């Protein structure tokens, strides 16, 4: 068992996030046969020695009230499944909190010993560290009781364990953020692919023909998307400076000008692919939580707080113009439903 005097306590638990809620799993091996352990986790008289006071109907479907010794938690529970001597599943509801949580305890015989797995699900992610600490204390108290020892000093043990569980909780939350950010990058890649799929096979004359009163062309709109990628990911996110030939100046952006270009379709597509690849190279080494190194420079709007905002903006920008290209393609040659959806 964990040495409570250790400066670096051994953690028995693992923390993760599933469907936006916390999950704590604590596993240990106790020096007692499985039937003895089962009795200790299901008999109210024995629970009172290490876990807390439990009163009510402990049959499947029955409800009970509980007060936990280590934490002072009070609430109600319901027995969902009971499979002696291997599995107990209950749901609990705290007296002062909405929503239910599930506690599943499984026992596996290991010769004269028993492997105990205590998994609790459904707590807010912000409470993961506290629940991890508390559940490890419960499991340690169970082992102490079975060995004929007293329960630990819960407050002192909490102080030993909580900092380490805080680190685990931060890591678990960070993994969720990383996964969410990966979804955003996948959506951006998907919208780019839609743009290219919509214009694939469009003849050269149609690339440069406008079918709307504002005068933009498919070639001009794809070139504009490349320019947006360059501006947001190279200039704003990466902070890159544009090097112009001596004597030349960058033309100011005119939001009212029609998107048109004399570049061929092959040149427009090659440039768009190249700029998107350069955007991806920036994103590969830049966390979405990071602050941009450059500025957008529009006095009428706030600067983006992080790279995640920029990615969301480019998803929006690309999807919006993909819709424009969609209707233009239908008007130009009748083709519809192009590209992945």
C-alpha positions as CSV (number, residue, x, y, z in Angstrom):
1,X,0.0,0.0,0.0
2,X,1.0,3.7,-0.3
3,X,3.3,5.0,2.4
4,X,1.5,8.0,3.8
5,X,4.9,9.5,4.8
6,X,6.3,9.4,1.3
7,X,7.2,12.7,-0.3
8,X,6.1,11.3,-3.6
9,X,3.0,9.1,-2.9
10,X,2.3,6.2,-5.2
11,X,-1.0,6.9,-7.1
12,X,-3.4,4.1,-7.5
13,X,-5.7,6.0,-9.8
14,X,-6.0,7.1,-13.4
15,X,-8.1,10.0,-14.6
16,X,-9.7,10.6,-17.9
17,X,-12.6,12.5,-19.5
18,X,-15.4,10.8,-21.5
19,X,-18.3,12.7,-23.1
20,X,-17.4,15.8,-21.2
21,X,-17.4,14.2,-17.8
22,X,-14.8,12.9,-15.4
23,X,-13.9,9.3,-14.9
24,X,-11.7,8.0,-12.0
25,X,-10.3,4.5,-12.0
26,X,-8.4,3.2,-8.9
27,X,-7.0,-0.3,-8.8
28,X,-5.1,-2.2,-6.1
29,X,-4.5,-5.7,-4.7
30,X,-5.7,-6.4,-1.1
31,X,-4.5,-9.2,1.2
32,X,-7.9,-10.8,1.7
33,X,-10.0,-13.5,-0.2
34,X,-12.7,-12.3,-2.5
35,X,-15.6,-13.3,-0.4
36,X,-14.3,-11.3,2.6
37,X,-13.8,-8.3,0.4
38,X,-17.3,-8.6,-1.1
39,X,-18.8,-8.7,2.4
40,X,-16.8,-5.6,3.4
41,X,-18.2,-3.5,0.5
42,X,-21.8,-4.7,0.8
43,X,-22.5,-5.3,4.5
44,X,-23.6,-2.0,6.1
45,X,-22.2,-3.0,9.5
46,X,-18.8,-3.5,7.9
47,X,-19.0,-0.5,5.7
48,X,-19.4,1.6,8.8
49,X,-15.8,0.6,9.8
50,X,-14.0,2.0,6.8
51,X,-16.4,3.8,4.4
52,X,-19.3,5.4,6.1
53,X,-22.9,5.1,7.3
54,X,-25.3,3.4,4.8
55,X,-29.0,3.0,5.5
56,X,-31.8,1.8,3.3
57,X,-32.7,-0.9,0.8
58,X,-29.5,-2.5,-0.6
59,X,-31.3,-4.9,-3.0
60,X,-31.1,-4.3,-6.8
61,X,-33.3,-1.4,-7.5
62,X,-33.3,-0.3,-3.9
63,X,-32.4,3.1,-2.6
64,X,-30.3,4.1,0.4
65,X,-28.8,7.1,2.2
66,X,-25.1,7.5,2.9
67,X,-22.7,9.6,4.8
68,X,-19.0,9.1,3.9
69,X,-16.4,9.2,6.7
70,X,-13.4,10.5,4.8
71,X,-15.0,13.4,3.0
72,X,-18.2,14.0,4.8
73,X,-20.2,13.5,1.6
74,X,-23.9,13.0,2.1
75,X,-26.4,11.8,-0.5
76,X,-28.5,9.0,-1.8
77,X,-27.8,6.0,-3.9
78,X,-29.5,3.2,-5.9
79,X,-28.2,-0.3,-6.5
80,X,-28.2,-0.9,-10.2
81,X,-26.5,-4.3,-10.4
82,X,-25.2,-6.8,-7.9
83,X,-23.3,-9.9,-9.0
84,X,-21.7,-11.5,-5.9
85,X,-18.8,-11.7,-5.4
86,X,-17.5,-9.8,-8.4
87,X,-19.4,-6.7,-9.4
88,X,-21.4,-4.0,-7.7
89,X,-22.8,-1.0,-9.6
90,X,-24.6,1.9,-7.9
91,X,-25.6,5.4,-8.9
92,X,-25.3,8.2,-6.4
93,X,-26.7,11.7,-6.0
94,X,-25.2,14.3,-3.7
95,X,-27.5,16.2,-1.4
96,X,-26.3,19.6,-2.7
97,X,-25.6,18.8,-6.3
98,X,-27.7,18.0,-9.4
99,X,-27.0,14.9,-11.6
100,X,-26.1,11.3,-10.8
101,X,-22.7,9.6,-10.8
102,X,-22.0,5.9,-11.2
103,X,-19.7,3.8,-9.0
104,X,-18.7,0.4,-10.2
105,X,-16.6,-1.9,-8.0
106,X,-15.2,-5.1,-9.5
107,X,-13.4,-7.8,-7.6
108,X,-11.1,-10.5,-9.1
109,X,-9.7,-13.4,-7.1
110,X,-5.9,-13.6,-7.2
111,X,-5.1,-16.7,-5.2
112,X,-5.5,-15.7,-1.5
113,X,-5.7,-12.0,-2.5
114,X,-8.2,-9.9,-4.4
115,X,-7.8,-7.3,-7.1
116,X,-10.1,-4.3,-6.4
117,X,-11.0,-1.9,-9.2
118,X,-13.1,1.1,-8.2
119,X,-14.3,3.2,-11.0
120,X,-16.5,6.4,-10.6
121,X,-18.0,8.2,-13.6
122,X,-20.0,11.4,-14.2
123,X,-18.4,14.0,-12.0
124,X,-17.6,17.5,-13.4
125,X,-14.1,17.6,-15.0
126,X,-13.1,20.4,-12.6
127,X,-13.6,17.9,-9.6
128,X,-11.4,15.2,-11.1
129,X,-8.4,15.8,-8.7
130,X,-10.6,15.7,-5.6
131,X,-12.4,12.6,-6.6
132,X,-9.2,10.8,-7.6
133,X,-7.8,11.6,-4.2
134,X,-11.0,10.6,-2.3
135,X,-11.4,7.3,-4.1
136,X,-7.8,6.3,-3.4
137,X,-8.3,7.1,0.2
138,X,-11.5,4.9,0.2
139,X,-9.5,2.0,-1.4
140,X,-6.6,2.4,1.1
141,X,-9.1,2.5,4.0
142,X,-10.7,-0.7,2.7
143,X,-7.3,-2.4,2.6
144,X,-6.4,-1.2,6.1
145,X,-9.7,-2.5,7.5
146,X,-9.2,-5.9,5.9
147,X,-5.7,-6.0,7.4
148,X,-7.0,-5.1,10.9
149,X,-5.6,-1.5,10.8
150,X,-7.3,1.8,11.5
151,X,-8.4,4.2,8.8
152,X,-6.0,6.9,7.7
153,X,-6.0,10.5,8.8
154,X,-8.2,11.6,5.8
155,X,-7.2,15.3,5.9
156,X,-3.5,14.5,6.0
157,X,-3.7,11.9,3.3
158,X,-5.7,14.4,1.2
159,X,-2.8,16.8,1.5
160,X,-0.3,14.0,0.4
161,X,-2.3,12.9,-2.6
162,X,-4.1,16.0,-4.0
163,X,-1.2,17.8,-5.6
164,X,-0.3,14.7,-7.7
165,X,-3.9,14.2,-8.7
166,X,-4.1,17.8,-9.7
167,X,-1.3,17.2,-12.2
168,X,-3.1,14.1,-13.5
169,X,-6.4,16.1,-13.8
170,X,-4.6,18.9,-15.8
171,X,-3.1,16.3,-18.1
172,X,-6.5,14.6,-18.7
173,X,-8.2,18.0,-19.4
174,X,-5.3,18.9,-21.7
175,X,-5.8,15.7,-23.7
176,X,-9.4,16.6,-24.3
177,X,-8.4,20.1,-25.5
178,X,-5.9,18.5,-27.8
179,X,-8.6,16.2,-29.2
180,X,-11.0,19.0,-29.7
181,X,-8.3,21.1,-31.5
182,X,-7.6,18.1,-33.8
183,X,-11.3,18.1,-34.7
184,X,-11.1,21.8,-35.7
185,X,-8.1,21.1,-37.9
186,X,-9.9,18.2,-39.6
187,X,-12.9,20.5,-40.3
188,X,-10.6,23.1,-41.9
189,X,-9.0,20.4,-44.1
190,X,-12.4,19.1,-45.0
191,X,-13.6,22.5,-46.1
192,X,-10.5,23.1,-48.2
193,X,-11.1,19.8,-49.9
194,X,-14.7,20.8,-50.6
195,X,-13.5,23.9,-52.4
196,X,-11.2,22.0,-54.6
197,X,-13.8,19.3,-55.4
198,X,-16.4,21.9,-56.4
199,X,-14.1,23.5,-59.0
200,X,-12.6,20.3,-60.3
201,X,-13.3,19.7,-64.0
202,X,-14.6,23.2,-64.6
203,X,-13.5,24.4,-68.0
204,X,-11.0,27.3,-68.3
205,X,-13.5,29.8,-69.7
206,X,-16.0,29.1,-66.9
207,X,-13.2,29.7,-64.3
208,X,-13.1,33.3,-65.4
209,X,-16.8,33.9,-66.0
210,X,-19.0,35.6,-63.4
211,X,-22.6,34.6,-62.8
212,X,-23.4,37.1,-60.1
213,X,-24.0,40.8,-60.2
214,X,-21.0,41.5,-57.9
215,X,-18.7,40.2,-60.6
216,X,-16.5,37.7,-58.8
217,X,-15.3,34.6,-60.7
218,X,-14.5,31.1,-59.4
219,X,-10.8,31.7,-60.2
220,X,-10.8,35.0,-58.2
221,X,-12.7,33.4,-55.3
222,X,-10.2,30.5,-54.9
223,X,-7.3,33.0,-55.2
224,X,-9.0,35.1,-52.4
225,X,-9.2,32.0,-50.2
226,X,-5.5,31.5,-50.7
227,X,-4.8,35.1,-49.8
228,X,-6.9,34.7,-46.6
229,X,-4.9,31.6,-45.6
230,X,-1.7,33.5,-46.2
231,X,-2.8,36.5,-44.2
232,X,-4.2,34.7,-41.2
233,X,-1.7,31.9,-40.8
234,X,1.6,33.5,-42.1
235,X,1.1,37.1,-41.1
236,X,-1.2,36.9,-38.1
237,X,-0.3,33.6,-36.5
238,X,3.4,33.3,-37.5
239,X,4.1,37.0,-37.6
240,X,5.8,36.8,-40.9
241,X,6.8,40.0,-42.7
242,X,6.0,40.4,-46.5
243,X,9.2,41.1,-48.5
244,X,8.3,43.1,-51.6
245,X,10.7,44.0,-54.4
246,X,12.3,47.5,-54.0
247,X,9.9,50.3,-55.0
248,X,6.8,48.2,-54.7
249,X,4.1,48.6,-52.1
250,X,1.4,46.3,-50.9
251,X,-2.0,47.3,-52.3
252,X,-4.6,47.9,-49.6
253,X,-7.3,45.4,-49.3
254,X,-10.6,46.6,-50.8
255,X,-13.5,44.6,-49.4
256,X,-15.8,45.9,-52.1
257,X,-13.7,44.8,-55.1
258,X,-14.8,41.8,-57.0
259,X,-12.6,38.7,-56.7
260,X,-11.0,38.3,-60.1
261,X,-7.7,37.1,-61.5
262,X,-5.9,36.6,-64.8
263,X,-4.1,33.4,-63.4
264,X,-5.0,30.1,-65.1
265,X,-7.0,27.5,-63.2
266,X,-3.9,25.4,-62.8
267,X,-1.9,28.3,-61.3
268,X,-4.7,29.2,-58.9
269,X,-5.1,25.6,-57.7
270,X,-1.3,25.1,-57.3
271,X,-1.0,28.4,-55.4
272,X,-4.0,27.5,-53.1
273,X,-2.5,24.0,-52.4
274,X,0.9,25.5,-51.6
275,X,-0.5,28.2,-49.3
276,X,-2.6,25.7,-47.4
277,X,0.4,23.4,-47.0
278,X,2.3,26.4,-45.6
279,X,-0.6,27.1,-43.2
280,X,-0.5,23.5,-42.0
281,X,3.2,23.8,-41.4
282,X,2.6,26.7,-39.1
283,X,-0.2,24.9,-37.3
284,X,2.0,21.8,-36.9
285,X,4.3,23.7,-34.5
286,X,1.8,26.1,-33.0
287,X,-0.6,25.1,-30.2
288,X,-4.1,26.4,-30.9
289,X,-4.1,27.9,-27.4
290,X,-1.1,30.1,-28.3
291,X,-1.4,33.9,-28.9
292,X,-0.7,35.0,-32.5
293,X,2.7,36.5,-33.1
294,X,1.4,39.1,-35.6
295,X,-1.6,41.3,-35.9
296,X,-4.7,41.4,-38.2
297,X,-4.6,45.2,-38.1
298,X,-8.3,46.0,-38.6
299,X,-9.2,48.9,-36.3
300,X,-12.8,47.9,-36.3
301,X,-12.3,44.5,-34.6
302,X,-10.3,43.1,-31.7
303,X,-7.2,41.1,-32.4
304,X,-7.7,37.3,-32.1
305,X,-6.9,36.1,-28.6
306,X,-5.4,32.8,-29.8
307,X,-4.8,30.6,-32.8
308,X,-7.9,28.6,-32.2
309,X,-10.0,31.7,-33.1
310,X,-8.0,32.0,-36.3
311,X,-8.7,28.4,-37.2
312,X,-12.4,28.8,-36.5
313,X,-12.5,32.0,-38.6
314,X,-10.9,30.2,-41.5
315,X,-13.3,27.3,-41.2
316,X,-16.1,29.8,-41.4
317,X,-14.5,31.8,-44.3
318,X,-13.8,28.6,-46.3
319,X,-17.2,27.1,-45.8
320,X,-18.9,30.4,-46.7
321,X,-17.1,30.7,-50.0
322,X,-17.5,27.0,-50.7
323,X,-21.2,27.7,-50.7
324,X,-20.7,30.5,-53.2
325,X,-18.7,28.2,-55.5
326,X,-21.4,25.6,-55.2
327,X,-24.1,27.8,-56.6
328,X,-21.7,29.3,-59.2
329,X,-20.8,25.8,-60.5
330,X,-24.5,24.9,-60.8
331,X,-25.2,28.1,-62.8
332,X,-22.1,27.6,-65.0
333,X,-22.5,24.0,-66.1
334,X,-25.4,22.5,-64.1
335,X,-23.1,20.3,-61.9
336,X,-24.3,19.9,-58.3
337,X,-23.5,17.9,-55.1
338,X,-19.8,18.1,-55.6
339,X,-17.3,17.3,-53.0
340,X,-17.5,15.5,-49.6
341,X,-20.3,16.5,-47.3
